[in-house]
Amino acid sequence: MVAATLNANLNIMKTPPEPKMSENAKDTLITKCSKQSEDGKFLETPGQILWRVAKHLAKAEINWGDELQVRKVSEEFFEKMLKFKLVCTRSALFEAGNESCTQQLSPCFVLKIEDSISSIFSTLGEAAMVQKNFGGTGFNFSRIRFKGDKVRGVPNSASGPVDFLQVYSAALTKVMQGAKRHGGNMGILNVNHPDIYDFLKVKDQDGLMKNFNISVGVTSEFMEAVSGDKMFDLVSPRDGGKVKSIKARQLFRDICEHAWLTGDPGMIFLDRMEEDNFTPTLGILDATNPCGEQPLLPYESCNLSSVNLARHAVKKKNGWEIDWEDLGETVKTGVRFLDNMIEINTYILPETERLVKKGNRKIGLGLIGFGELLYKLKVSYSSKEAVRIAEKIAKFIKRQAEEASLALAKERGVFPNWDISTYKGSAERYRNCTMVTIAPTGTVSMIGDTSSGVEPYFALVYERRSAYDQNKDNKPTKSLYYIVPEFEQALRVAGIYSQELVARVVQNHGSIQGLTEISKEIKEVFVTAHDIDPEWHIRVQAAFQEYADNAVSKTINFANKATVEYVEKTYILAWKLRCKGITIYRDGSKQDQVLNANSHQCPECKGVTVHEGGCVSCRECGWSECKIA
């Protein structure tokens, strides 16, 4: 009776207001997140989609309040979403309140693989169930005995983790999400595993294992051995015995050469991740979700949403400023939104419900629009000032999130595993074990009409094809240039804007570097991903990581001419600056060449795709698929 009354009251808003959106953002939101009829017609407007999600997430309030509280919070959620100050993940935008879906709202999962055939294939089955319901999965294969090890006393019998990694990849390509795309995966092997060299080669053949990113789990011991040019032991996961010793520096070189060649493997810094394991008695953090931004214990999942920094900038007489008060309000709304998501989520696996809803209640509030914000502030991404701003924003958001979680704990109780956590005995009585995650946001940033995550813009101008529905073959029937608004404004103020110049920027891969008619001042501010030295990419990532209790997903871009030695220096810098992981991509590298602004085509519209924060997304039609998520 209460539920029926609640649903009736929430449906009072028959015609919710519509948000102000660009056509590109509107198309993306509708085509990716709207309910559909049996014949494929979209049934919701953007306002109706956002209201559906807001009122569904607010239903959790009935557990601690009354119907008036539910209505009040649903309107608070809707207001932030309507202005795109808060944007939740695509999976939640599609699933939440959608009667045709399972209401599985978590995009991130880690599953455990033990050294037995039954465990390996049981976990594979669980992964298939998770991915069928729009979740991505991460695995650490390091517990599997090395290839050629004995099994039941019989020597040279073990297949090794690489064979099973390939089995997982092949099997999971058969699982479709929404009949359109495959789920993303992360496969990790620790650096001391005897099969580490085979692991490095597993994606050397271009086009294989597209549904898996691979990362090497490295320890501080290994990185110190690299720095000191020392020997390093590879050990058996079966009994811990030494299998052989190798030169740490040579193995590190091999890792970097493969990353230089193909973009894989990335690196996960295991000791740094474990520092933020607040429930160590439940297990170690040795695996992440597919994009690397969410370290999780086996069977944990995490719910994500993003604060749009660009929508919290206000224009003053002397330029743009951050509205810190408004930003703080959005962060606190976001924390409540995500805690509610945990409460109403459908858990496909019972172990996940036990560890998440009834255990750690981890949430991951992240960011979009940092690149756009820097343009508004007229600050170059390649600068100490950008790093300072990143640190200030990250610190502020972490503090606001902690305050919100403390307040929720007073209202709803601390997270159930608090008494076995490292917080026990302190005043840090949080509702959520972790709070801040900076995820890749391909579709989300397109819906928010801004730059992805904490990435710079990939291009200042690109050609956008549209009007697919007017063509029976689903091919674009017209095209136009999309230009970053702040950049267009700068050109107009300088008196140099023209269609001819815009076309030249497109021909220059979306960058203005090298164009003589554009001033040095404009060039310094409007840098794009490939204009930025990798050191600045790392320093910005590290600034956000300092205040993110989970992790940061970011792509470190390299020019085609970058050397392997430069990749090595960047990996070492990421370790020294206490990042939790690193993903690089060298322009022109072997793996699909998804970063070249004029070479890789979207499978849906044949438009331009870009690789940011681990995901491939199309800036023309909104298609998105995570190469590593």
N, C-alpha and C positions, 0 to 999 in steps of 0.2 A: 504493500500500500504506500509506504514511504517512498519507494523507488518510483512508482508510477506518478505520484504527486510531484516528485522532484523533476522528473523528465518533462512533465506538463509545464511546470514553472519555468524551466530553462528554455522551453520552446516559445516563450512569449515573444521574443524578438523574431518576428516572421521575416522581416526584410532588413537584415543588418546593413549598416553603411558599407560602402565599397572603399577600399584603400586607393590612394593615389599611386599609380604604378606606371612604369614604362610598358609599352606593348610587349617587349621582350620578356620582362619579368612576369607580366600577366599571363602570357602564353605558357611560360615555364610552370608557373604555379598550377594553372588549370590542367595542362596536359599531363603533369606528373602526379598531381595530388587530388584531383576531383573524383567524386563518385562517377561511375559510368553506367549507362543502361546496357541491356543485353546486346544491343546492336552497336555498342561502342560510342554512343553520344555522351558528351560531358554534361553532367547534371547540376553542377554547382558553379556559382560565381566566386571570385576570390574572397569576397566578404563572407559568403556562406561557408567556404572552406575554413576560414579562420575562426568563425563563430562556432562551427562544429567542434573544432579542436579545443577551443577555449572552454566551452561548456562541458565537454567530456572530461577534460583535466580537472575542472573545478568540482566534479562530483565527489572527489576524495574528501572534500571539506566536510561532508556530512558525518564523517567518522569523529570529528571533533567539534562540530558546530551544528547549526540549524540550516533550514532552507534559505533564509535571508543571507547567511554567510556564503552559501554556495553561489547564490546569485551575485553577490558583491564581488567575490573573487573571480567568477567567470567574466564579469565586466572588466575587472582589472587586467586579467590576462588578455582579453580581446583588445583593449585599448593599446597595450604595448605591441601586440601583434599587428594591429591595424596600421600602426605607424612604422612597422618594421623595425622597431627598436629591439624587439626580441623575435628571433626566428628559430623555430624548432626544426629538428631533422626531417628530411623528406619522408622517412618511414612513419614518423608520428603524424605528419601532415596528411598522409594518405590513410593511415590505419585508424587514428583516434576517432571514435564515434562512427566509424564506417561499418555499417551492419554486415557488409560482405566480407569483412576481414576478421582476423583472429584477435586483434588488439594487442599484438606483440609489438611493443613500442621501442624495445632496446635494439640499437644497431650494432652493439659491440659484445662479443663473447670470447672467452678463452676456455678451451677444453683440454683435459689432461690425457696424455698418452703414456701408458706404462709399457714395460718391456715384455709384452705377451701378445700373442695373436688375438686372443679374446678381447683384450683392452684396445688394441689398435683398430679392430673392426667395429667394436662397440662404439668407440668414439667417432668413427667415421659415420656411423648411422645417426648419432646424435647431431653431428655437424650438418648432415643432410636435412634433418628436421629444423634446425635453427635457420639454415639458409632458405629453406622453402618458405619460411615466415619472415623474410627480409632481414635476417641478421648476418653479419660477417663474423668469421671465426679466426682465431689465432691458436697456434700450436707450437710447443717446443718438443722437437723430436729427439732430444739429447739422451733420454733414458733408454732408447732402443740400442741394443748391443751392436757393435760395429760389424761391417760386412766381413764374413769369413770367420767370425768368432764361433765358438762351439755352442751347440744347442743340445741339451740333455746329454752332454758328454761326447757328442759327435762333432769333431772339428770341421771347420770350413762349411758350416751349415747356415749361418745367419745371413739374411738378406741385406741387413743394414738399413739405416734410416732413410737414405736417399731413395731406395726402391719404394719404400712406403710413402714417402713424400710424393713421388710420381703417381702412385696408386690413388692417393687422396685427390690430387689435381685432376686426374682422369675421371674419377667417380663424381666429383663435385661439379664438373662441367655439365653433367647431365641433370643437375638440379637448377630449375629456372625460377627466377623471382618475378612474379607478375607476368609470366609468359614472355618476358622480354630480355632479361639480363641474368648473368651469373653473379653469385655472391663473391665477395672478396675474401682473401685469406692471407695470413701471415705464417710463414714457416721459418722457425728459428732453430739453428744448431749451435751449440756452445763451442767456443773456439778450441777447447781441449778435447773434443771428440775425435777419435782416430779417423773418422770418415770426413773430416772437415774439407779435405782437398776435393773429394768427389762432390761435396755439397756446393762448393764454389762454382763448379762447372755445370750445374744442373740446368741453368738457363742460357748456356752459351749458344745453343742453336736458336736462332731468332724465331719468335712466334710460339715457342713451347711454353707451357705453364703460364698462360696469360692471366689465369685466375689466382695466381700466387705471387706475392712478394716474398723474397727470402732475405733474412738478416742473420748475421753472425752475432751470437751473444758473447761479448768479450768482458773480461774481468780487469780490474785494476792491475792484478798480478801480471796479466799478459801485456797490458799497455806499458807497464814499467819495464818488463823484459824487452819490449820493442825499443824503448828509450835507451836502455842500457846495453843493447845488442847482446842479449843473453839467450841461453837455451831455454826451451819451454817444453813441458811434458804433455803428451797426449795420453789420456788415461781411459781405461775400459769402464764404461758405465755399468757393466755387470758386476765387477768386483773392486773397482777403484784402483786396479794395478796399472803401473806404467806400461804402455805399449811401445812407445818410442819417444825420443827427444828430438826436437827440431829447432832450427834457428827462428826465434820469434820474429825478427825483422823480416826474414824472407817470407814467412806466412803472411805477415801484415802487408808486404808488397804485393803478394798474390791476391789478397782481398781487394786491395785498391786497384790493381790492374783490371780485375773483373768488373768492378764498379765503374771504372773509366770506360770499359768496353761496352757494357750493357745497361748500366744503371743499377745492377744488382751484383752483390748483396749490399744491403744497408748494414748499419751497425747498431746494436742495442748494448748499452752500457749497464751490465747486470748489477754491479755494486751500487751504482747511482740509483737505479730503480729500487733496489732493496732498502735504501735509506728511507724511502717514503712508504715502506710497508708497515702500516699502523696496526696490523693484526698478524705478526710474524708466527704466532703459534698455529695459525691455520694453514701455513704453507709459505713458499717463497714466490716472489714475483720474478718469473723467468720467461714470461710470454706476454704478448700484447695483442690488442685487437688488430685488424688488418692494416691500419695505417700507422700504427706505432705510437699513437698518442694516449693510449689507455692501457697501462700495465694492469693486469688483472690476475687474481688467483684462479686456479682451475674451477670452472663452472660459475665464475662471476660474470655478470654483464654490467653494462653501464648505460645510462640514459644521457643524451646530449642535447644541448640547445646553444644558440649563439646570440651574444649581445652585439648589435650593429653599432660600432664606434662612430661611423660616419653620421648616423642619425642623432648622435649626441653632441654634434658640433653646432654651435650657434654663431651667426654672423654678427659681428659688432662693427663699430665705426672704423676700427683700425685692423679689421681682419677677423678670421675665424678663431673661436675659442671652444674648449671642451666645457660642456655644462655638467660639472661634476655632481651636482645635486641630483639632476635627472638621471645621470649614469648610475649613481648609487641606488636610486629607486628601481631602475630596471634590473640591476644585478639581484636585488632582494626579491623582486617579483620572479626572476628566473630561477632562483633557488627554490622558492615555494612551488613553482611550476614543475620542476624536476622531481622534488620530493613527492608531489602528488602523482607524478607519472609512475614512480616506483609503486605507489599504493594501488593504482588501478590497472597496472600492467597485467597482461596475460603471460604466464611463464610456461614456455614449452617444455622445459625440463624441471622436474621437482627439485633437483639439487640447486638450480639457479634461484628459485624462489626462496629456498632456505638460506642461501648465502647473501642474497640481495635484500629482499623485502624483510626477512626475519633475521638478517645478519648485519652487513656492513653499510647498506644503503648508500653506496657510492653514487655520486652524481658528477657530471662533467659540464660545467658552464664554460663556454668558450667565447670566441670573438670572431667577427668578420669586420671588414671595412678599415683595417689599419692602414693599408696602402692609400685608400681614398682620403683618410684623415690627414695623412702626411701631405698630400697634395693641397688640401684645404689650408693647412698650416704653413704651406710653402717651405717644407722641410725635406731635404733629400734623404732617401732611404740609406744612402751611402754616407752616413755622417754620425758623429758622436751625439748630436742633438736627437737624431732618430732613436738611438739606443737609450738616451736619457728619457725620452717620452715613453718608450716601451716599458722601461722600468717603473716609471711613475704610474702608468695605467695598470700594469700588472699588479703592483703593490696595492693600489687602491681597490681593484676588483677583488683581490684575495681578502682584503680586510672587510669589505662589504659582504662578501659571501660568508665569511666566518660569523659576522654579526647576525646575518639572516639565519644561519644554521643554528646558532646558539638560541636565538629567539624561538625557532621552531621546536627545539628540544624542550624548552620550558612549556610549550603548548602541547607537544605530542610525545615527548620522551626522547632520550638519547638513542642513538642507533643501538640495536640489541646487543651487538658484540662489544659495546664500549668497555665493559668490565674485564674483557680479556685483551684490550687494545693497549697501545703505548700511551694513550690519553688517560688511562686509569689513574686516579689519585690527583689529577690536575683540575683546573677550573675550565678546561676546554671540553665542556660537555656538549658536544655537537650532535645534531640530528643526523649528520652525514659524515661518513668516515673520510671521504675525499670530496672536493668541491669544484676544482678548476681543471679543465681539459681544453686544450686548443687543438681542435680537429680540422681536417681538410673539409672544405665546405663548397664543393663544386656547385651542386644544385641550389643549396641554401643561399650562397652569395648571389647567384643569379636571381633568385626570388627577391632577395633584399636589394638587388640592383647595385651591388658594390663589389669591392675587391675581396678575394677569397682569404679567409683566415687571417693570419698575420703576414701573408705574402704581399709582395709588390704586385702591381698590375703586370700582366704578361705582355700586353700591347696597349698602346694609346689609341689606336684606331684599328678596327677590323671590319671586314665586309660581312654583313649579315644577310642571309637569304631567308625569305619568308613566304607566306601565303601557300603553304604546302597543301592545305585542304582544297585548294582550287585546281589541283592537278591529280588526275586519277592514279598516277604512278608515285604519288607522294614526293614529288620533286619540287624544289623551289621555283616559283614563277616570277619572282622579282627579287632584287637585292638592293641594299643600301649600306652606307657606311655608318658604323656605330663609333662614336668618338667619346672618350672620357670627358664629361662635362667640364671639369676643372681645367683640363687641357685646352678645350675649345675656348673657354673664357679667356685663358691666358693669351691665346693667339689673337683673339679679337681685341683685347686691351692693347696688345702690341701693334695692332693694325696690320697684321700679316695673314689673317685667316683667308683661305680660299679653298675651293674644291680641288684645285690642282695640287696645293700643298698637302691636303688631307690624303689624296691619292698617292703622293710620294711617300708619305709616312707608312701607308699600307705596303708599298713596294719595298720599304726599308724594314720589313718584318715588325712593324708596329712601333719602331723606335725612332727618335728624332736625332740621335747622336750621328754626327757627320753631315747633317743638313745645314749648310752655311747660312741660310737666311734666318735661322732661329738663333736667338741670343744665348750666350753662355749661361745667363741667369735662369732662363727657362729650361735649358738642358740639364742644369744641376738639380732642379726640383723634379722634373718629369722623367725620371729614370724608370726603366722597366726591368723585368727579372734578369735578362741577359746583359743589361748594362752594368749591373751591380757586382762588384768584386765578391767572391764567395766569403771572404772574411766578414763582410758586413751582414751577409745573410746569417752567418753563424752567430755573430754578436747580437743581432736582434733576437734570434731564437733563444740564445742563452739568457737574455734579459727577461723574456717572458717565462722561461723555464724556472728561473729563480723563485717565482711566486706561484708556480703551478704545481699543486701537490700530485697531479697525474703527470702528463707529459705534453709535448708540443709536436705536432706533425707539421713538417715544413720541407720543402724541396730546396736544396742548395744547388743553384744553377751554375754551370761552367760553360765557358766558350768552347767551341770545337777544338781550338788550338791548345787548350789547357793540357798540361803534362800530367803523367801519373804522379810525379813528385809533388805537384801542387795538390792533387787529391789527397796524398798522404798527409801533407801539412794541415789540410782542412780537417781530416778525421782526428788528427792529434789535437788540434785547436778545440774541436767540439768536446773531446774528452776533458781537456784541461779547463774549459769553461763550464763544465758540469752539466752539459746536455745529457738527456737520457737516451738519445738515439740520433742517428743522422741518416738522411737519404739524399743522395746526390743525383744529378742528371746532367750529363755533358751533351751539349747541342751537337747533333749529328752522330750520337752514339748508336749502337746497333739496334737496340730494342725498340722497334716500331717508329723511331724518330718522331715521337708524339709532341716534342717541344718545338718543332719547326713550324712557324706560323703559316707556312704556305704548302706543307707537304702531306700532313695526315688528315684523313677525311673521317667525319662522323658517319657511323654506320646507318644513321636514320635519315640525315638530311644532306650528307656529303659536304658538310661545312667544316670549318676549322675546329680542331680540338687542341686543348692545351693540357699540360701535366703540371698540377699544382698540389703540393701537400700530399702527394700519393695518389691522387685521383685524376682520371682523364675526364674532361668535360667539354661539351660543345658550347661555345659562347653564342651560337646562332639559334639553335632550336631548344637548348636546355637539356639535351641528353647527357647523362653522366654515368660513368662506371669507374669504380676504383681499381686501378692497377694494383694497388696495395691496400685497398679497402673496398 
